[in-house]
Amino acid sequence: MSIIKSKIRGVASVPFMADFQPLKSLWEGNNAPYPSEYSARWAVRKLRDELAQAQAVALHRSRLMVHPQRFAQVAERAAIAEFSNRCASSMEG
């Protein structure tokens, strides 16, 4: 998270991109949603349009940042759609 500092004395600083985290938060830590950097980057490439539309990713100072809740919602919708597509194609065949 970045802070925009006010040049006026007595005016509070404003958090900038407060809910966004570095991309590595998708694969680092105990509760990371992806097992590796490569799988997280693959998901970002595959879901690029949906993530951008949901404002789940941002590029700040050449660093890719993610909004964890929005990212999770997009990934969840994609997983459900993928399952639905597989079910529909297995019923046809």
PDB file as gemmi writes it, atoms N, CA and C in Angstrom:
CRYST1    1.000    1.000    1.000  90.00  90.00  90.00 P 1                      
ATOM      1  N   MET A   1       0.845  -1.164   0.000  1.00  0.00           N  
ATOM      2  CA  MET A   1       0.000   0.000   0.000  1.00  0.00           C  
ATOM      3  C   MET A   1       0.894   1.231   0.000  1.00  0.00           C  
ATOM      4  N   SER A   2       0.508   2.209  -0.753  1.00  0.00           N  
ATOM      5  CA  SER A   2       1.199   3.485  -0.789  1.00  0.00           C  
ATOM      6  C   SER A   2       0.379   4.514  -0.029  1.00  0.00           C  
ATOM      7  N   ILE A   3       1.058   5.513   0.454  1.00  0.00           N  
ATOM      8  CA  ILE A   3       0.395   6.610   1.153  1.00  0.00           C  
ATOM      9  C   ILE A   3       0.681   7.886   0.367  1.00  0.00           C  
ATOM     10  N   ILE A   4      -0.354   8.629   0.063  1.00  0.00           N  
ATOM     11  CA  ILE A   4      -0.183   9.934  -0.561  1.00  0.00           C  
ATOM     12  C   ILE A   4      -0.139  10.953   0.567  1.00  0.00           C  
ATOM     13  N   LYS A   5       1.013  11.588   0.718  1.00  0.00           N  
ATOM     14  CA  LYS A   5       1.195  12.544   1.801  1.00  0.00           C  
ATOM     15  C   LYS A   5       0.740  13.921   1.355  1.00  0.00           C  
ATOM     16  N   SER A   6       0.020  14.575   2.208  1.00  0.00           N  
ATOM     17  CA  SER A   6      -0.439  15.931   1.932  1.00  0.00           C  
ATOM     18  C   SER A   6       0.677  16.911   2.241  1.00  0.00           C  
ATOM     19  N   LYS A   7       0.816  17.915   1.390  1.00  0.00           N  
ATOM     20  CA  LYS A   7       1.822  18.943   1.625  1.00  0.00           C  
ATOM     21  C   LYS A   7       1.295  20.037   2.543  1.00  0.00           C  
ATOM     22  N   ILE A   8       0.033  19.939   2.889  1.00  0.00           N  
ATOM     23  CA  ILE A   8      -0.582  20.930   3.763  1.00  0.00           C  
ATOM     24  C   ILE A   8      -0.539  20.408   5.193  1.00  0.00           C  
ATOM     25  N   ARG A   9       0.039  21.182   6.064  1.00  0.00           N  
ATOM     26  CA  ARG A   9       0.162  20.769   7.464  1.00  0.00           C  
ATOM     27  C   ARG A   9      -1.226  20.590   8.077  1.00  0.00           C  
ATOM     28  N   GLY A  10      -1.414  19.481   8.787  1.00  0.00           N  
ATOM     29  CA  GLY A  10      -2.674  19.223   9.466  1.00  0.00           C  
ATOM     30  C   GLY A  10      -3.668  18.417   8.637  1.00  0.00           C  
ATOM     31  N   VAL A  11      -3.371  18.191   7.360  1.00  0.00           N  
ATOM     32  CA  VAL A  11      -4.259  17.405   6.503  1.00  0.00           C  
ATOM     33  C   VAL A  11      -3.764  15.962   6.516  1.00  0.00           C  
ATOM     34  N   ALA A  12      -4.672  15.045   6.750  1.00  0.00           N  
ATOM     35  CA  ALA A  12      -4.313  13.631   6.878  1.00  0.00           C  
ATOM     36  C   ALA A  12      -3.820  13.053   5.554  1.00  0.00           C  
ATOM     37  N   SER A  13      -2.912  12.093   5.642  1.00  0.00           N  
ATOM     38  CA  SER A  13      -2.446  11.362   4.469  1.00  0.00           C  
ATOM     39  C   SER A  13      -3.547  10.439   3.982  1.00  0.00           C  
ATOM     40  N   VAL A  14      -3.545  10.154   2.695  1.00  0.00           N  
ATOM     41  CA  VAL A  14      -4.587   9.331   2.096  1.00  0.00           C  
ATOM     42  C   VAL A  14      -3.982   8.000   1.649  1.00  0.00           C  
ATOM     43  N   PRO A  15      -4.513   6.863   2.137  1.00  0.00           N  
ATOM     44  CA  PRO A  15      -3.995   5.573   1.659  1.00  0.00           C  
ATOM     45  C   PRO A  15      -4.354   5.377   0.195  1.00  0.00           C  
ATOM     46  N   PHE A  16      -3.404   4.924  -0.568  1.00  0.00           N  
ATOM     47  CA  PHE A  16      -3.566   4.718  -1.995  1.00  0.00           C  
ATOM     48  C   PHE A  16      -3.444   3.227  -2.276  1.00  0.00           C  
ATOM     49  N   MET A  17      -4.435   2.656  -2.936  1.00  0.00           N  
ATOM     50  CA  MET A  17      -4.462   1.221  -3.233  1.00  0.00           C  
ATOM     51  C   MET A  17      -4.401   0.405  -1.939  1.00  0.00           C  
ATOM     52  N   ALA A  18      -5.134   0.819  -0.952  1.00  0.00           N  
ATOM     53  CA  ALA A  18      -5.062   0.225   0.379  1.00  0.00           C  
ATOM     54  C   ALA A  18      -5.390  -1.263   0.399  1.00  0.00           C  
ATOM     55  N   ASP A  19      -6.297  -1.717  -0.441  1.00  0.00           N  
ATOM     56  CA  ASP A  19      -6.708  -3.122  -0.406  1.00  0.00           C  
ATOM     57  C   ASP A  19      -5.931  -3.994  -1.374  1.00  0.00           C  
ATOM     58  N   PHE A  20      -5.004  -3.427  -2.116  1.00  0.00           N  
ATOM     59  CA  PHE A  20      -4.212  -4.200  -3.071  1.00  0.00           C  
ATOM     60  C   PHE A  20      -2.955  -4.738  -2.413  1.00  0.00           C  
ATOM     61  N   GLN A  21      -2.522  -5.904  -2.886  1.00  0.00           N  
ATOM     62  CA  GLN A  21      -1.316  -6.550  -2.368  1.00  0.00           C  
ATOM     63  C   GLN A  21      -0.419  -6.927  -3.542  1.00  0.00           C  
ATOM     64  N   PRO A  22       0.867  -7.138  -3.285  1.00  0.00           N  
ATOM     65  CA  PRO A  22       1.759  -7.569  -4.370  1.00  0.00           C  
ATOM     66  C   PRO A  22       1.307  -8.919  -4.935  1.00  0.00           C  
ATOM     67  N   LEU A  23       1.609  -9.153  -6.180  1.00  0.00           N  
ATOM     68  CA  LEU A  23       1.222 -10.392  -6.854  1.00  0.00           C  
ATOM     69  C   LEU A  23       1.675 -11.631  -6.085  1.00  0.00           C  
ATOM     70  N   LYS A  24       2.848 -11.562  -5.453  1.00  0.00           N  
ATOM     71  CA  LYS A  24       3.381 -12.732  -4.754  1.00  0.00           C  
ATOM     72  C   LYS A  24       2.486 -13.224  -3.621  1.00  0.00           C  
ATOM     73  N   SER A  25       1.536 -12.403  -3.200  1.00  0.00           N  
ATOM     74  CA  SER A  25       0.607 -12.850  -2.150  1.00  0.00           C  
ATOM     75  C   SER A  25      -0.275 -13.995  -2.641  1.00  0.00           C  
ATOM     76  N   LEU A  26      -0.322 -14.212  -3.957  1.00  0.00           N  
ATOM     77  CA  LEU A  26      -1.117 -15.316  -4.500  1.00  0.00           C  
ATOM     78  C   LEU A  26      -0.449 -16.671  -4.314  1.00  0.00           C  
ATOM     79  N   TRP A  27       0.865 -16.700  -4.073  1.00  0.00           N  
ATOM     80  CA  TRP A  27       1.545 -17.987  -3.898  1.00  0.00           C  
ATOM     81  C   TRP A  27       2.373 -18.079  -2.622  1.00  0.00           C  
ATOM     82  N   GLU A  28       2.566 -16.998  -1.905  1.00  0.00           N  
ATOM     83  CA  GLU A  28       3.343 -17.051  -0.666  1.00  0.00           C  
ATOM     84  C   GLU A  28       2.427 -17.091   0.550  1.00  0.00           C  
ATOM     85  N   GLY A  29       2.838 -17.789   1.558  1.00  0.00           N  
ATOM     86  CA  GLY A  29       2.064 -17.858   2.804  1.00  0.00           C  
ATOM     87  C   GLY A  29       1.302 -19.160   2.922  1.00  0.00           C  
ATOM     88  N   ASN A  30       0.775 -19.397   4.109  1.00  0.00           N  
ATOM     89  CA  ASN A  30       0.081 -20.650   4.408  1.00  0.00           C  
ATOM     90  C   ASN A  30      -1.239 -20.810   3.667  1.00  0.00           C  
ATOM     91  N   ASN A  31      -1.968 -19.728   3.482  1.00  0.00           N  
ATOM     92  CA  ASN A  31      -3.282 -19.805   2.846  1.00  0.00           C  
ATOM     93  C   ASN A  31      -3.275 -19.281   1.414  1.00  0.00           C  
ATOM     94  N   ALA A  32      -2.147 -19.372   0.762  1.00  0.00           N  
ATOM     95  CA  ALA A  32      -2.032 -18.882  -0.617  1.00  0.00           C  
ATOM     96  C   ALA A  32      -2.929 -19.702  -1.541  1.00  0.00           C  
ATOM     97  N   PRO A  33      -3.667 -19.031  -2.435  1.00  0.00           N  
ATOM     98  CA  PRO A  33      -4.584 -19.760  -3.312  1.00  0.00           C  
ATOM     99  C   PRO A  33      -3.904 -20.531  -4.445  1.00  0.00           C  
ATOM    100  N   TYR A  34      -2.636 -20.244  -4.734  1.00  0.00           N  
ATOM    101  CA  TYR A  34      -1.917 -20.946  -5.803  1.00  0.00           C  
ATOM    102  C   TYR A  34      -0.647 -21.561  -5.242  1.00  0.00           C  
ATOM    103  N   PRO A  35      -0.273 -22.753  -5.726  1.00  0.00           N  
ATOM    104  CA  PRO A  35       0.894 -23.438  -5.168  1.00  0.00           C  
ATOM    105  C   PRO A  35       2.237 -22.870  -5.613  1.00  0.00           C  
ATOM    106  N   SER A  36       2.254 -22.105  -6.709  1.00  0.00           N  
ATOM    107  CA  SER A  36       3.527 -21.596  -7.207  1.00  0.00           C  
ATOM    108  C   SER A  36       3.330 -20.279  -7.949  1.00  0.00           C  
ATOM    109  N   GLU A  37       4.433 -19.603  -8.174  1.00  0.00           N  
ATOM    110  CA  GLU A  37       4.407 -18.359  -8.941  1.00  0.00           C  
ATOM    111  C   GLU A  37       3.900 -18.609 -10.353  1.00  0.00           C  
ATOM    112  N   TYR A  38       4.322 -19.719 -10.952  1.00  0.00           N  
ATOM    113  CA  TYR A  38       3.943 -20.018 -12.333  1.00  0.00           C  
ATOM    114  C   TYR A  38       2.440 -20.256 -12.478  1.00  0.00           C  
ATOM    115  N   SER A  39       1.846 -20.947 -11.522  1.00  0.00           N  
ATOM    116  CA  SER A  39       0.405 -21.188 -11.622  1.00  0.00           C  
ATOM    117  C   SER A  39      -0.379 -19.893 -11.386  1.00  0.00           C  
ATOM    118  N   ALA A  40       0.106 -19.030 -10.514  1.00  0.00           N  
ATOM    119  CA  ALA A  40      -0.567 -17.738 -10.277  1.00  0.00           C  
ATOM    120  C   ALA A  40      -0.476 -16.859 -11.515  1.00  0.00           C  
ATOM    121  N   ARG A  41       0.701 -16.793 -12.127  1.00  0.00           N  
ATOM    122  CA  ARG A  41       0.869 -15.979 -13.339  1.00  0.00           C  
ATOM    123  C   ARG A  41       0.054 -16.549 -14.501  1.00  0.00           C  
ATOM    124  N   TRP A  42      -0.064 -17.867 -14.570  1.00  0.00           N  
ATOM    125  CA  TRP A  42      -0.893 -18.500 -15.610  1.00  0.00           C  
ATOM    126  C   TRP A  42      -2.351 -18.087 -15.423  1.00  0.00           C  
ATOM    127  N   ALA A  43      -2.822 -18.084 -14.179  1.00  0.00           N  
ATOM    128  CA  ALA A  43      -4.208 -17.688 -13.901  1.00  0.00           C  
ATOM    129  C   ALA A  43      -4.435 -16.226 -14.284  1.00  0.00           C  
ATOM    130  N   VAL A  44      -3.466 -15.375 -13.998  1.00  0.00           N  
ATOM    131  CA  VAL A  44      -3.593 -13.959 -14.363  1.00  0.00           C  
ATOM    132  C   VAL A  44      -3.683 -13.818 -15.882  1.00  0.00           C  
ATOM    133  N   ARG A  45      -2.858 -14.571 -16.619  1.00  0.00           N  
ATOM    134  CA  ARG A  45      -2.925 -14.512 -18.091  1.00  0.00           C  
ATOM    135  C   ARG A  45      -4.252 -15.044 -18.604  1.00  0.00           C  
ATOM    136  N   LYS A  46      -4.692 -16.152 -18.060  1.00  0.00           N  
ATOM    137  CA  LYS A  46      -5.932 -16.782 -18.529  1.00  0.00           C  
ATOM    138  C   LYS A  46      -7.162 -15.923 -18.224  1.00  0.00           C  
ATOM    139  N   LEU A  47      -7.171 -15.278 -17.083  1.00  0.00           N  
ATOM    140  CA  LEU A  47      -8.330 -14.509 -16.626  1.00  0.00           C  
ATOM    141  C   LEU A  47      -8.136 -13.003 -16.791  1.00  0.00           C  
ATOM    142  N   ARG A  48      -7.182 -12.610 -17.605  1.00  0.00           N  
ATOM    143  CA  ARG A  48      -6.794 -11.197 -17.738  1.00  0.00           C  
ATOM    144  C   ARG A  48      -7.980 -10.258 -17.949  1.00  0.00           C  
ATOM    145  N   ASP A  49      -8.823 -10.551 -18.929  1.00  0.00           N  
ATOM    146  CA  ASP A  49      -9.940  -9.658 -19.240  1.00  0.00           C  
ATOM    147  C   ASP A  49     -10.933  -9.565 -18.081  1.00  0.00           C  
ATOM    148  N   GLU A  50     -11.264 -10.709 -17.498  1.00  0.00           N  
ATOM    149  CA  GLU A  50     -12.208 -10.723 -16.381  1.00  0.00           C  
ATOM    150  C   GLU A  50     -11.644 -10.005 -15.159  1.00  0.00           C  
ATOM    151  N   LEU A  51     -10.346 -10.196 -14.896  1.00  0.00           N  
ATOM    152  CA  LEU A  51      -9.706  -9.541 -13.760  1.00  0.00           C  
ATOM    153  C   LEU A  51      -9.675  -8.022 -13.948  1.00  0.00           C  
ATOM    154  N   ALA A  52      -9.388  -7.590 -15.160  1.00  0.00           N  
ATOM    155  CA  ALA A  52      -9.366  -6.150 -15.430  1.00  0.00           C  
ATOM    156  C   ALA A  52     -10.762  -5.550 -15.284  1.00  0.00           C  
ATOM    157  N   GLN A  53     -11.751  -6.242 -15.804  1.00  0.00           N  
ATOM    158  CA  GLN A  53     -13.124  -5.746 -15.717  1.00  0.00           C  
ATOM    159  C   GLN A  53     -13.588  -5.648 -14.256  1.00  0.00           C  
ATOM    160  N   ALA A  54     -13.175  -6.590 -13.436  1.00  0.00           N  
ATOM    161  CA  ALA A  54     -13.564  -6.599 -12.016  1.00  0.00           C  
ATOM    162  C   ALA A  54     -12.664  -5.695 -11.165  1.00  0.00           C  
ATOM    163  N   GLN A  55     -11.705  -5.038 -11.800  1.00  0.00           N  
ATOM    164  CA  GLN A  55     -10.733  -4.200 -11.109  1.00  0.00           C  
ATOM    165  C   GLN A  55      -9.999  -4.979 -10.023  1.00  0.00           C  
ATOM    166  N   ALA A  56      -9.637  -6.213 -10.355  1.00  0.00           N  
ATOM    167  CA  ALA A  56      -8.949  -7.092  -9.416  1.00  0.00           C  
ATOM    168  C   ALA A  56      -7.433  -7.032  -9.551  1.00  0.00           C  
ATOM    169  N   VAL A  57      -6.931  -6.424 -10.611  1.00  0.00           N  
ATOM    170  CA  VAL A  57      -5.491  -6.264 -10.810  1.00  0.00           C  
ATOM    171  C   VAL A  57      -5.198  -4.818 -11.178  1.00  0.00           C  
ATOM    172  N   ALA A  58      -4.006  -4.377 -10.832  1.00  0.00           N  
ATOM    173  CA  ALA A  58      -3.584  -3.021 -11.162  1.00  0.00           C  
ATOM    174  C   ALA A  58      -2.070  -3.028 -11.361  1.00  0.00           C  
ATOM    175  N   LEU A  59      -1.608  -2.119 -12.156  1.00  0.00           N  
ATOM    176  CA  LEU A  59      -0.178  -1.957 -12.388  1.00  0.00           C  
ATOM    177  C   LEU A  59       0.223  -0.624 -11.765  1.00  0.00           C  
ATOM    178  N   HIS A  60       1.009  -0.688 -10.703  1.00  0.00           N  
ATOM    179  CA  HIS A  60       1.431   0.521  -9.987  1.00  0.00           C  
ATOM    180  C   HIS A  60       2.950   0.534  -9.916  1.00  0.00           C  
ATOM    181  N   ARG A  61       3.558   1.557 -10.512  1.00  0.00           N  
ATOM    182  CA  ARG A  61       5.016   1.683 -10.540  1.00  0.00           C  
ATOM    183  C   ARG A  61       5.670   0.424 -11.091  1.00  0.00           C  
ATOM    184  N   SER A  62       5.100  -0.091 -12.168  1.00  0.00           N  
ATOM    185  CA  SER A  62       5.587  -1.295 -12.871  1.00  0.00           C  
ATOM    186  C   SER A  62       5.476  -2.566 -12.040  1.00  0.00           C  
ATOM    187  N   ARG A  63       4.687  -2.534 -10.984  1.00  0.00           N  
ATOM    188  CA  ARG A  63       4.465  -3.735 -10.166  1.00  0.00           C  
ATOM    189  C   ARG A  63       3.013  -4.152 -10.304  1.00  0.00           C  
ATOM    190  N   LEU A  64       2.800  -5.426 -10.562  1.00  0.00           N  
ATOM    191  CA  LEU A  64       1.448  -5.955 -10.659  1.00  0.00           C  
ATOM    192  C   LEU A  64       0.910  -6.169  -9.251  1.00  0.00           C  
ATOM    193  N   MET A  65      -0.245  -5.580  -8.980  1.00  0.00           N  
ATOM    194  CA  MET A  65      -0.877  -5.674  -7.672  1.00  0.00           C  
ATOM    195  C   MET A  65      -2.228  -6.360  -7.837  1.00  0.00           C  
ATOM    196  N   VAL A  66      -2.651  -7.082  -6.809  1.00  0.00           N  
ATOM    197  CA  VAL A  66      -3.942  -7.770  -6.863  1.00  0.00           C  
ATOM    198  C   VAL A  66      -4.809  -7.360  -5.680  1.00  0.00           C  
ATOM    199  N   HIS A  67      -6.095  -7.348  -5.926  1.00  0.00           N  
ATOM    200  CA  HIS A  67      -7.086  -7.123  -4.867  1.00  0.00           C  
ATOM    201  C   HIS A  67      -7.590  -8.522  -4.512  1.00  0.00           C  
ATOM    202  N   PRO A  68      -7.204  -9.082  -3.365  1.00  0.00           N  
ATOM    203  CA  PRO A  68      -7.484 -10.485  -3.060  1.00  0.00           C  
ATOM    204  C   PRO A  68      -8.959 -10.888  -3.150  1.00  0.00           C  
ATOM    205  N   GLN A  69      -9.856 -10.077  -2.625  1.00  0.00           N  
ATOM    206  CA  GLN A  69     -11.274 -10.445  -2.638  1.00  0.00           C  
ATOM    207  C   GLN A  69     -11.832 -10.444  -4.062  1.00  0.00           C  
ATOM    208  N   ARG A  70     -11.515  -9.410  -4.826  1.00  0.00           N  
ATOM    209  CA  ARG A  70     -12.004  -9.346  -6.207  1.00  0.00           C  
ATOM    210  C   ARG A  70     -11.387 -10.455  -7.051  1.00  0.00           C  
ATOM    211  N   PHE A  71     -10.104 -10.727  -6.840  1.00  0.00           N  
ATOM    212  CA  PHE A  71      -9.430 -11.793  -7.571  1.00  0.00           C  
ATOM    213  C   PHE A  71     -10.108 -13.128  -7.281  1.00  0.00           C  
ATOM    214  N   ALA A  72     -10.400 -13.381  -6.013  1.00  0.00           N  
ATOM    215  CA  ALA A  72     -11.041 -14.639  -5.619  1.00  0.00           C  
ATOM    216  C   ALA A  72     -12.418 -14.785  -6.263  1.00  0.00           C  
ATOM    217  N   GLN A  73     -13.166 -13.699  -6.354  1.00  0.00           N  
ATOM    218  CA  GLN A  73     -14.492 -13.760  -6.977  1.00  0.00           C  
ATOM    219  C   GLN A  73     -14.382 -14.125  -8.453  1.00  0.00           C  
ATOM    220  N   VAL A  74     -13.423 -13.524  -9.158  1.00  0.00           N  
ATOM    221  CA  VAL A  74     -13.233 -13.831 -10.579  1.00  0.00           C  
ATOM    222  C   VAL A  74     -12.788 -15.283 -10.752  1.00  0.00           C  
ATOM    223  N   ALA A  75     -11.840 -15.722  -9.938  1.00  0.00           N  
ATOM    224  CA  ALA A  75     -11.354 -17.100 -10.028  1.00  0.00           C  
ATOM    225  C   ALA A  75     -12.468 -18.101  -9.724  1.00  0.00           C  
ATOM    226  N   GLU A  76     -13.314 -17.772  -8.764  1.00  0.00           N  
ATOM    227  CA  GLU A  76     -14.434 -18.655  -8.417  1.00  0.00           C  
ATOM    228  C   GLU A  76     -15.422 -18.767  -9.579  1.00  0.00           C  
ATOM    229  N   ARG A  77     -15.778 -17.644 -10.180  1.00  0.00           N  
ATOM    230  CA  ARG A  77     -16.697 -17.675 -11.337  1.00  0.00           C  
ATOM    231  C   ARG A  77     -16.097 -18.474 -12.488  1.00  0.00           C  
ATOM    232  N   ALA A  78     -14.788 -18.321 -12.724  1.00  0.00           N  
ATOM    233  CA  ALA A  78     -14.127 -19.055 -13.800  1.00  0.00           C  
ATOM    234  C   ALA A  78     -14.124 -20.559 -13.525  1.00  0.00           C  
ATOM    235  N   ALA A  79     -13.902 -20.942 -12.278  1.00  0.00           N  
ATOM    236  CA  ALA A  79     -13.888 -22.362 -11.919  1.00  0.00           C  
ATOM    237  C   ALA A  79     -15.274 -22.980 -12.091  1.00  0.00           C  
ATOM    238  N   ILE A  80     -16.304 -22.256 -11.714  1.00  0.00           N  
ATOM    239  CA  ILE A  80     -17.677 -22.753 -11.867  1.00  0.00           C  
ATOM    240  C   ILE A  80     -18.032 -22.866 -13.347  1.00  0.00           C  
ATOM    241  N   ALA A  81     -17.641 -21.874 -14.132  1.00  0.00           N  
ATOM    242  CA  ALA A  81     -17.909 -21.910 -15.573  1.00  0.00           C  
ATOM    243  C   ALA A  81     -17.177 -23.072 -16.233  1.00  0.00           C  
ATOM    244  N   GLU A  82     -15.952 -23.318 -15.829  1.00  0.00           N  
ATOM    245  CA  GLU A  82     -15.169 -24.437 -16.387  1.00  0.00           C  
ATOM    246  C   GLU A  82     -15.850 -25.770 -16.072  1.00  0.00           C  
ATOM    247  N   PHE A  83     -16.302 -25.928 -14.851  1.00  0.00           N  
ATOM    248  CA  PHE A  83     -17.001 -27.161 -14.471  1.00  0.00           C  
ATOM    249  C   PHE A  83     -18.296 -27.317 -15.266  1.00  0.00           C  
ATOM    250  N   SER A  84     -19.029 -26.235 -15.402  1.00  0.00           N  
ATOM    251  CA  SER A  84     -20.289 -26.275 -16.158  1.00  0.00           C  
ATOM    252  C   SER A  84     -20.041 -26.667 -17.615  1.00  0.00           C  
ATOM    253  N   ASN A  85     -18.990 -26.108 -18.195  1.00  0.00           N  
ATOM    254  CA  ASN A  85     -18.654 -26.445 -19.582  1.00  0.00           C  
ATOM    255  C   ASN A  85     -18.281 -27.916 -19.723  1.00  0.00           C  
ATOM    256  N   ARG A  86     -17.524 -28.436 -18.797  1.00  0.00           N  
ATOM    257  CA  ARG A  86     -17.146 -29.860 -18.854  1.00  0.00           C  
ATOM    258  C   ARG A  86     -18.352 -30.769 -18.686  1.00  0.00           C  
ATOM    259  N   CYS A  87     -19.241 -30.394 -17.782  1.00  0.00           N  
ATOM    260  CA  CYS A  87     -20.455 -31.190 -17.580  1.00  0.00           C  
ATOM    261  C   CYS A  87     -21.313 -31.192 -18.833  1.00  0.00           C  
ATOM    262  N   ALA A  88     -21.451 -30.039 -19.460  1.00  0.00           N  
ATOM    263  CA  ALA A  88     -22.287 -29.927 -20.668  1.00  0.00           C  
ATOM    264  C   ALA A  88     -21.678 -30.733 -21.803  1.00  0.00           C  
ATOM    265  N   SER A  89     -20.360 -30.703 -21.969  1.00  0.00           N  
ATOM    266  CA  SER A  89     -19.732 -31.436 -23.060  1.00  0.00           C  
ATOM    267  C   SER A  89     -19.726 -32.940 -22.793  1.00  0.00           C  
ATOM    268  N   SER A  90     -19.675 -33.367 -21.536  1.00  0.00           N  
ATOM    269  CA  SER A  90     -19.720 -34.803 -21.244  1.00  0.00           C  
ATOM    270  C   SER A  90     -21.141 -35.364 -21.425  1.00  0.00           C  
ATOM    271  N   MET A  91     -22.134 -34.535 -21.246  1.00  0.00           N  
ATOM    272  CA  MET A  91     -23.512 -34.976 -21.451  1.00  0.00           C  
ATOM    273  C   MET A  91     -23.835 -35.108 -22.935  1.00  0.00           C  
ATOM    274  N   GLU A  92     -23.174 -34.284 -23.760  1.00  0.00           N  
ATOM    275  CA  GLU A  92     -23.412 -34.323 -25.194  1.00  0.00           C  
ATOM    276  C   GLU A  92     -22.769 -35.554 -25.830  1.00  0.00           C  
ATOM    277  N   GLY A  93     -21.625 -35.963 -25.299  1.00  0.00           N  
ATOM    278  CA  GLY A  93     -20.859 -37.032 -25.911  1.00  0.00           C  
ATOM    279  C   GLY A  93     -21.256 -38.341 -25.408  1.00  0.00           C  
TER     280      GLY A  93                                                      
END                                                                             
